Amino acid sequence: MSNLHLLSNHLPIIGTFLGIVLLIIALLKPNLKTALSAYLILIISGVGGLIAYLSGESAEHQLEKVKGISHQVIHIHEQFAEKTLFFIFLLAALSLVGFWAERVEWFGARKLQIGALIVGIVVFILFVFTGYLGGQISHGG
């Protein structure tokens, strides 16, 4: 399960970044219809974030056996991951509603894009920092 954590933790970081880029394109060039793709990527990023979070406990148990690993850094990483998980769920929910809004061409779809973009930027920053802390665990925290 710890390998699953290492494999899945990059998906939400990269996916959120790509989703943000596509949402910006959708706002600037609405005729390209990139919002649907952005929302799908953000939903997948949410699933990836959940997988990374759920597999983190197993990874933590594996690392407890390794000398030189800072348990304080693990704890801080875990705390940030919990907060990040809340925001990725919020982003995934906004993306589900946004996907629906785009499909039915709802009049509030553009406001949802802006909201998802703002939350997406917050999520991306949280993911990057959480990932940085995770990297400090095995690379010198």
Rosetta constraint file for C-alpha pairs under 8 A:
AtomPair CA 1 CA 5 HARMONIC 6.62 0.50
AtomPair CA 1 CA 55 HARMONIC 5.79 0.50
AtomPair CA 1 CA 58 HARMONIC 5.77 0.50
AtomPair CA 1 CA 59 HARMONIC 6.76 0.50
AtomPair CA 2 CA 6 HARMONIC 6.53 0.50
AtomPair CA 2 CA 55 HARMONIC 6.18 0.50
AtomPair CA 2 CA 56 HARMONIC 6.76 0.50
AtomPair CA 2 CA 58 HARMONIC 5.33 0.50
AtomPair CA 2 CA 59 HARMONIC 3.95 0.50
AtomPair CA 2 CA 60 HARMONIC 7.73 0.50
AtomPair CA 2 CA 62 HARMONIC 7.01 0.50
AtomPair CA 3 CA 7 HARMONIC 6.13 0.50
AtomPair CA 3 CA 59 HARMONIC 7.46 0.50
AtomPair CA 4 CA 8 HARMONIC 5.89 0.50
AtomPair CA 4 CA 51 HARMONIC 7.96 0.50
AtomPair CA 4 CA 52 HARMONIC 7.34 0.50
AtomPair CA 4 CA 55 HARMONIC 6.37 0.50
AtomPair CA 5 CA 9 HARMONIC 5.88 0.50
AtomPair CA 5 CA 51 HARMONIC 7.28 0.50
AtomPair CA 5 CA 52 HARMONIC 4.94 0.50
AtomPair CA 5 CA 53 HARMONIC 7.55 0.50
AtomPair CA 5 CA 55 HARMONIC 5.02 0.50
AtomPair CA 5 CA 56 HARMONIC 5.72 0.50
AtomPair CA 5 CA 59 HARMONIC 6.65 0.50
AtomPair CA 6 CA 10 HARMONIC 7.84 0.50
AtomPair CA 6 CA 52 HARMONIC 7.75 0.50
AtomPair CA 8 CA 12 HARMONIC 7.75 0.50
AtomPair CA 8 CA 48 HARMONIC 5.99 0.50
AtomPair CA 8 CA 49 HARMONIC 7.54 0.50
AtomPair CA 8 CA 51 HARMONIC 6.61 0.50
AtomPair CA 8 CA 52 HARMONIC 5.30 0.50
AtomPair CA 9 CA 13 HARMONIC 7.36 0.50
AtomPair CA 9 CA 48 HARMONIC 7.08 0.50
AtomPair CA 9 CA 49 HARMONIC 6.80 0.50
AtomPair CA 9 CA 52 HARMONIC 5.08 0.50
AtomPair CA 9 CA 131 HARMONIC 7.49 0.50
AtomPair CA 10 CA 14 HARMONIC 6.13 0.50
AtomPair CA 10 CA 131 HARMONIC 8.00 0.50
AtomPair CA 11 CA 15 HARMONIC 5.62 0.50
AtomPair CA 11 CA 45 HARMONIC 6.14 0.50
AtomPair CA 11 CA 48 HARMONIC 5.75 0.50
AtomPair CA 11 CA 49 HARMONIC 7.42 0.50
AtomPair CA 12 CA 16 HARMONIC 5.67 0.50
AtomPair CA 12 CA 44 HARMONIC 7.77 0.50
AtomPair CA 12 CA 45 HARMONIC 4.23 0.50
AtomPair CA 12 CA 46 HARMONIC 6.53 0.50
AtomPair CA 12 CA 47 HARMONIC 7.99 0.50
AtomPair CA 12 CA 48 HARMONIC 5.43 0.50
AtomPair CA 12 CA 49 HARMONIC 5.32 0.50
AtomPair CA 12 CA 127 HARMONIC 7.37 0.50
AtomPair CA 13 CA 17 HARMONIC 6.34 0.50
AtomPair CA 13 CA 45 HARMONIC 7.56 0.50
AtomPair CA 13 CA 124 HARMONIC 6.26 0.50
AtomPair CA 13 CA 127 HARMONIC 5.73 0.50
AtomPair CA 13 CA 128 HARMONIC 6.50 0.50
AtomPair CA 14 CA 18 HARMONIC 6.24 0.50
AtomPair CA 15 CA 19 HARMONIC 5.99 0.50
AtomPair CA 15 CA 41 HARMONIC 5.92 0.50
AtomPair CA 15 CA 42 HARMONIC 6.34 0.50
AtomPair CA 15 CA 44 HARMONIC 7.49 0.50
AtomPair CA 15 CA 45 HARMONIC 5.26 0.50
AtomPair CA 16 CA 20 HARMONIC 6.11 0.50
AtomPair CA 16 CA 41 HARMONIC 7.29 0.50
AtomPair CA 16 CA 42 HARMONIC 5.75 0.50
AtomPair CA 16 CA 45 HARMONIC 6.11 0.50
AtomPair CA 16 CA 120 HARMONIC 6.55 0.50
AtomPair CA 16 CA 123 HARMONIC 7.49 0.50
AtomPair CA 16 CA 124 HARMONIC 5.93 0.50
AtomPair CA 17 CA 21 HARMONIC 6.32 0.50
AtomPair CA 17 CA 124 HARMONIC 6.47 0.50
AtomPair CA 18 CA 22 HARMONIC 6.19 0.50
AtomPair CA 18 CA 38 HARMONIC 7.35 0.50
AtomPair CA 18 CA 41 HARMONIC 7.40 0.50
AtomPair CA 19 CA 23 HARMONIC 6.09 0.50
AtomPair CA 19 CA 37 HARMONIC 7.71 0.50
AtomPair CA 19 CA 38 HARMONIC 4.42 0.50
AtomPair CA 19 CA 39 HARMONIC 6.77 0.50
AtomPair CA 19 CA 41 HARMONIC 5.69 0.50
AtomPair CA 19 CA 42 HARMONIC 5.55 0.50
AtomPair CA 19 CA 120 HARMONIC 7.82 0.50
AtomPair CA 20 CA 24 HARMONIC 6.20 0.50
AtomPair CA 20 CA 38 HARMONIC 7.12 0.50
AtomPair CA 20 CA 117 HARMONIC 5.97 0.50
AtomPair CA 20 CA 120 HARMONIC 6.22 0.50
AtomPair CA 20 CA 121 HARMONIC 6.98 0.50
AtomPair CA 21 CA 25 HARMONIC 6.31 0.50
AtomPair CA 21 CA 38 HARMONIC 7.97 0.50
AtomPair CA 22 CA 26 HARMONIC 6.04 0.50
AtomPair CA 22 CA 34 HARMONIC 5.91 0.50
AtomPair CA 22 CA 35 HARMONIC 6.55 0.50
AtomPair CA 22 CA 37 HARMONIC 7.32 0.50
AtomPair CA 22 CA 38 HARMONIC 5.19 0.50
AtomPair CA 23 CA 27 HARMONIC 6.16 0.50
AtomPair CA 23 CA 34 HARMONIC 6.99 0.50
AtomPair CA 23 CA 35 HARMONIC 5.67 0.50
AtomPair CA 23 CA 38 HARMONIC 5.80 0.50
AtomPair CA 23 CA 113 HARMONIC 6.58 0.50
AtomPair CA 23 CA 117 HARMONIC 6.38 0.50
AtomPair CA 24 CA 28 HARMONIC 6.18 0.50
AtomPair CA 24 CA 117 HARMONIC 7.46 0.50
AtomPair CA 25 CA 29 HARMONIC 5.63 0.50
AtomPair CA 25 CA 30 HARMONIC 7.51 0.50
AtomPair CA 25 CA 34 HARMONIC 6.90 0.50
AtomPair CA 26 CA 30 HARMONIC 4.84 0.50
AtomPair CA 26 CA 31 HARMONIC 7.75 0.50
AtomPair CA 26 CA 32 HARMONIC 6.76 0.50
AtomPair CA 26 CA 33 HARMONIC 6.30 0.50
AtomPair CA 26 CA 34 HARMONIC 5.18 0.50
AtomPair CA 26 CA 35 HARMONIC 5.31 0.50
AtomPair CA 27 CA 110 HARMONIC 7.42 0.50
AtomPair CA 27 CA 113 HARMONIC 7.33 0.50
AtomPair CA 27 CA 114 HARMONIC 7.87 0.50
AtomPair CA 29 CA 33 HARMONIC 7.92 0.50
AtomPair CA 30 CA 34 HARMONIC 7.52 0.50
AtomPair CA 34 CA 38 HARMONIC 6.22 0.50
AtomPair CA 35 CA 39 HARMONIC 6.11 0.50
AtomPair CA 35 CA 99 HARMONIC 7.60 0.50
AtomPair CA 35 CA 102 HARMONIC 7.32 0.50
AtomPair CA 35 CA 113 HARMONIC 7.54 0.50
AtomPair CA 36 CA 40 HARMONIC 6.26 0.50
AtomPair CA 36 CA 99 HARMONIC 5.70 0.50
AtomPair CA 36 CA 102 HARMONIC 6.73 0.50
AtomPair CA 36 CA 103 HARMONIC 7.93 0.50
AtomPair CA 37 CA 41 HARMONIC 6.20 0.50
AtomPair CA 38 CA 42 HARMONIC 6.15 0.50
AtomPair CA 39 CA 43 HARMONIC 6.11 0.50
AtomPair CA 39 CA 95 HARMONIC 4.86 0.50
AtomPair CA 39 CA 96 HARMONIC 6.98 0.50
AtomPair CA 39 CA 98 HARMONIC 6.85 0.50
AtomPair CA 39 CA 99 HARMONIC 5.87 0.50
AtomPair CA 40 CA 44 HARMONIC 6.21 0.50
AtomPair CA 40 CA 95 HARMONIC 7.41 0.50
AtomPair CA 40 CA 99 HARMONIC 7.56 0.50
AtomPair CA 41 CA 45 HARMONIC 6.05 0.50
AtomPair CA 42 CA 46 HARMONIC 6.21 0.50
AtomPair CA 42 CA 91 HARMONIC 7.25 0.50
AtomPair CA 42 CA 92 HARMONIC 6.17 0.50
AtomPair CA 42 CA 95 HARMONIC 6.56 0.50
AtomPair CA 43 CA 47 HARMONIC 6.49 0.50
AtomPair CA 43 CA 91 HARMONIC 7.79 0.50
AtomPair CA 43 CA 92 HARMONIC 4.85 0.50
AtomPair CA 43 CA 93 HARMONIC 7.94 0.50
AtomPair CA 43 CA 95 HARMONIC 6.32 0.50
AtomPair CA 43 CA 96 HARMONIC 7.13 0.50
AtomPair CA 44 CA 48 HARMONIC 6.16 0.50
AtomPair CA 45 CA 49 HARMONIC 6.02 0.50
AtomPair CA 45 CA 88 HARMONIC 7.91 0.50
AtomPair CA 45 CA 92 HARMONIC 7.93 0.50
AtomPair CA 46 CA 50 HARMONIC 6.24 0.50
AtomPair CA 46 CA 88 HARMONIC 5.47 0.50
AtomPair CA 46 CA 89 HARMONIC 6.26 0.50
AtomPair CA 46 CA 91 HARMONIC 7.51 0.50
AtomPair CA 46 CA 92 HARMONIC 5.60 0.50
AtomPair CA 47 CA 51 HARMONIC 6.24 0.50
AtomPair CA 48 CA 52 HARMONIC 6.10 0.50
AtomPair CA 49 CA 53 HARMONIC 6.07 0.50
AtomPair CA 49 CA 85 HARMONIC 6.76 0.50
AtomPair CA 49 CA 88 HARMONIC 7.10 0.50
AtomPair CA 50 CA 54 HARMONIC 6.04 0.50
AtomPair CA 50 CA 85 HARMONIC 6.93 0.50
AtomPair CA 51 CA 55 HARMONIC 6.01 0.50
AtomPair CA 52 CA 56 HARMONIC 6.02 0.50
AtomPair CA 53 CA 57 HARMONIC 7.60 0.50
AtomPair CA 53 CA 81 HARMONIC 6.75 0.50
AtomPair CA 53 CA 82 HARMONIC 7.72 0.50
AtomPair CA 53 CA 85 HARMONIC 7.42 0.50
AtomPair CA 55 CA 59 HARMONIC 6.51 0.50
AtomPair CA 56 CA 60 HARMONIC 6.07 0.50
AtomPair CA 56 CA 78 HARMONIC 7.95 0.50
AtomPair CA 57 CA 61 HARMONIC 6.38 0.50
AtomPair CA 58 CA 62 HARMONIC 6.38 0.50
AtomPair CA 59 CA 63 HARMONIC 6.26 0.50
AtomPair CA 60 CA 64 HARMONIC 6.23 0.50
AtomPair CA 60 CA 74 HARMONIC 7.30 0.50
AtomPair CA 61 CA 65 HARMONIC 7.29 0.50
AtomPair CA 62 CA 66 HARMONIC 7.49 0.50
AtomPair CA 63 CA 69 HARMONIC 6.98 0.50
AtomPair CA 64 CA 69 HARMONIC 7.43 0.50
AtomPair CA 64 CA 71 HARMONIC 7.64 0.50
AtomPair CA 69 CA 137 HARMONIC 6.23 0.50
AtomPair CA 69 CA 138 HARMONIC 6.71 0.50
AtomPair CA 69 CA 140 HARMONIC 8.00 0.50
AtomPair CA 69 CA 141 HARMONIC 7.34 0.50
AtomPair CA 70 CA 74 HARMONIC 6.51 0.50
AtomPair CA 70 CA 137 HARMONIC 6.43 0.50
AtomPair CA 70 CA 141 HARMONIC 6.15 0.50
AtomPair CA 71 CA 75 HARMONIC 6.15 0.50
AtomPair CA 72 CA 76 HARMONIC 6.26 0.50
AtomPair CA 73 CA 77 HARMONIC 6.01 0.50
AtomPair CA 73 CA 133 HARMONIC 6.91 0.50
AtomPair CA 73 CA 134 HARMONIC 7.90 0.50
AtomPair CA 73 CA 136 HARMONIC 7.21 0.50
AtomPair CA 73 CA 137 HARMONIC 6.06 0.50
AtomPair CA 73 CA 141 HARMONIC 6.30 0.50
AtomPair CA 74 CA 78 HARMONIC 6.08 0.50
AtomPair CA 74 CA 133 HARMONIC 7.90 0.50
AtomPair CA 74 CA 134 HARMONIC 7.25 0.50
AtomPair CA 74 CA 137 HARMONIC 6.25 0.50
AtomPair CA 75 CA 79 HARMONIC 6.21 0.50
AtomPair CA 76 CA 80 HARMONIC 6.28 0.50
AtomPair CA 76 CA 133 HARMONIC 7.52 0.50
AtomPair CA 77 CA 81 HARMONIC 6.10 0.50
AtomPair CA 77 CA 130 HARMONIC 5.90 0.50
AtomPair CA 77 CA 133 HARMONIC 5.34 0.50
AtomPair CA 77 CA 134 HARMONIC 5.86 0.50
AtomPair CA 78 CA 82 HARMONIC 6.30 0.50
AtomPair CA 79 CA 83 HARMONIC 6.62 0.50
AtomPair CA 80 CA 84 HARMONIC 6.04 0.50
AtomPair CA 80 CA 126 HARMONIC 7.58 0.50
AtomPair CA 80 CA 130 HARMONIC 5.79 0.50
AtomPair CA 81 CA 85 HARMONIC 5.98 0.50
AtomPair CA 81 CA 127 HARMONIC 7.86 0.50
AtomPair CA 81 CA 130 HARMONIC 6.04 0.50
AtomPair CA 82 CA 86 HARMONIC 6.74 0.50
AtomPair CA 83 CA 87 HARMONIC 6.80 0.50
AtomPair CA 84 CA 88 HARMONIC 6.19 0.50
AtomPair CA 84 CA 123 HARMONIC 6.59 0.50
AtomPair CA 84 CA 126 HARMONIC 5.80 0.50
AtomPair CA 84 CA 127 HARMONIC 6.56 0.50
AtomPair CA 84 CA 130 HARMONIC 7.75 0.50
AtomPair CA 85 CA 89 HARMONIC 6.17 0.50
AtomPair CA 86 CA 90 HARMONIC 6.35 0.50
AtomPair CA 87 CA 91 HARMONIC 6.12 0.50
AtomPair CA 87 CA 119 HARMONIC 7.45 0.50
AtomPair CA 87 CA 122 HARMONIC 7.92 0.50
AtomPair CA 87 CA 123 HARMONIC 6.00 0.50
AtomPair CA 88 CA 92 HARMONIC 5.98 0.50
AtomPair CA 88 CA 123 HARMONIC 6.14 0.50
AtomPair CA 89 CA 93 HARMONIC 6.09 0.50
AtomPair CA 90 CA 94 HARMONIC 6.19 0.50
AtomPair CA 90 CA 119 HARMONIC 7.85 0.50
AtomPair CA 91 CA 95 HARMONIC 6.00 0.50
AtomPair CA 91 CA 116 HARMONIC 6.27 0.50
AtomPair CA 91 CA 119 HARMONIC 6.15 0.50
AtomPair CA 91 CA 120 HARMONIC 6.37 0.50
AtomPair CA 91 CA 123 HARMONIC 7.71 0.50
AtomPair CA 92 CA 96 HARMONIC 6.17 0.50
AtomPair CA 93 CA 97 HARMONIC 6.37 0.50
AtomPair CA 94 CA 98 HARMONIC 5.85 0.50
AtomPair CA 94 CA 112 HARMONIC 7.18 0.50
AtomPair CA 94 CA 115 HARMONIC 7.85 0.50
AtomPair CA 94 CA 116 HARMONIC 6.06 0.50
AtomPair CA 95 CA 99 HARMONIC 5.83 0.50
AtomPair CA 95 CA 116 HARMONIC 6.73 0.50
AtomPair CA 96 CA 100 HARMONIC 6.35 0.50
AtomPair CA 97 CA 101 HARMONIC 6.07 0.50
AtomPair CA 97 CA 112 HARMONIC 7.96 0.50
AtomPair CA 98 CA 102 HARMONIC 6.10 0.50
AtomPair CA 98 CA 109 HARMONIC 6.33 0.50
AtomPair CA 98 CA 112 HARMONIC 5.81 0.50
AtomPair CA 98 CA 113 HARMONIC 6.79 0.50
AtomPair CA 98 CA 116 HARMONIC 7.99 0.50
AtomPair CA 99 CA 103 HARMONIC 6.24 0.50
AtomPair CA 100 CA 104 HARMONIC 6.26 0.50
AtomPair CA 101 CA 105 HARMONIC 5.63 0.50
AtomPair CA 101 CA 106 HARMONIC 4.92 0.50
AtomPair CA 101 CA 107 HARMONIC 7.93 0.50
AtomPair CA 101 CA 108 HARMONIC 7.32 0.50
AtomPair CA 101 CA 109 HARMONIC 5.25 0.50
AtomPair CA 102 CA 106 HARMONIC 6.50 0.50
AtomPair CA 102 CA 109 HARMONIC 6.02 0.50
AtomPair CA 105 CA 109 HARMONIC 6.96 0.50
AtomPair CA 108 CA 112 HARMONIC 6.46 0.50
AtomPair CA 109 CA 113 HARMONIC 6.30 0.50
AtomPair CA 110 CA 114 HARMONIC 6.39 0.50
AtomPair CA 111 CA 115 HARMONIC 6.16 0.50
AtomPair CA 112 CA 116 HARMONIC 5.92 0.50
AtomPair CA 113 CA 117 HARMONIC 5.98 0.50
AtomPair CA 114 CA 118 HARMONIC 6.26 0.50
AtomPair CA 115 CA 119 HARMONIC 6.22 0.50
AtomPair CA 116 CA 120 HARMONIC 5.67 0.50
AtomPair CA 117 CA 121 HARMONIC 6.16 0.50
AtomPair CA 118 CA 122 HARMONIC 6.51 0.50
AtomPair CA 119 CA 123 HARMONIC 6.09 0.50
AtomPair CA 120 CA 124 HARMONIC 5.98 0.50
AtomPair CA 121 CA 125 HARMONIC 6.25 0.50
AtomPair CA 122 CA 126 HARMONIC 6.23 0.50
AtomPair CA 123 CA 127 HARMONIC 5.98 0.50
AtomPair CA 124 CA 128 HARMONIC 6.07 0.50
AtomPair CA 125 CA 129 HARMONIC 6.24 0.50
AtomPair CA 126 CA 130 HARMONIC 5.98 0.50
AtomPair CA 127 CA 131 HARMONIC 5.87 0.50
AtomPair CA 128 CA 132 HARMONIC 6.02 0.50
AtomPair CA 129 CA 133 HARMONIC 6.23 0.50
AtomPair CA 130 CA 134 HARMONIC 6.20 0.50
AtomPair CA 131 CA 135 HARMONIC 6.13 0.50
AtomPair CA 132 CA 136 HARMONIC 6.36 0.50
AtomPair CA 133 CA 137 HARMONIC 6.70 0.50
AtomPair CA 134 CA 138 HARMONIC 7.44 0.50
AtomPair CA 135 CA 139 HARMONIC 5.78 0.50
AtomPair CA 135 CA 140 HARMONIC 8.00 0.50
AtomPair CA 135 CA 141 HARMONIC 7.99 0.50
AtomPair CA 136 CA 140 HARMONIC 5.24 0.50
AtomPair CA 136 CA 141 HARMONIC 4.30 0.50
AtomPair CA 137 CA 141 HARMONIC 5.08 0.50
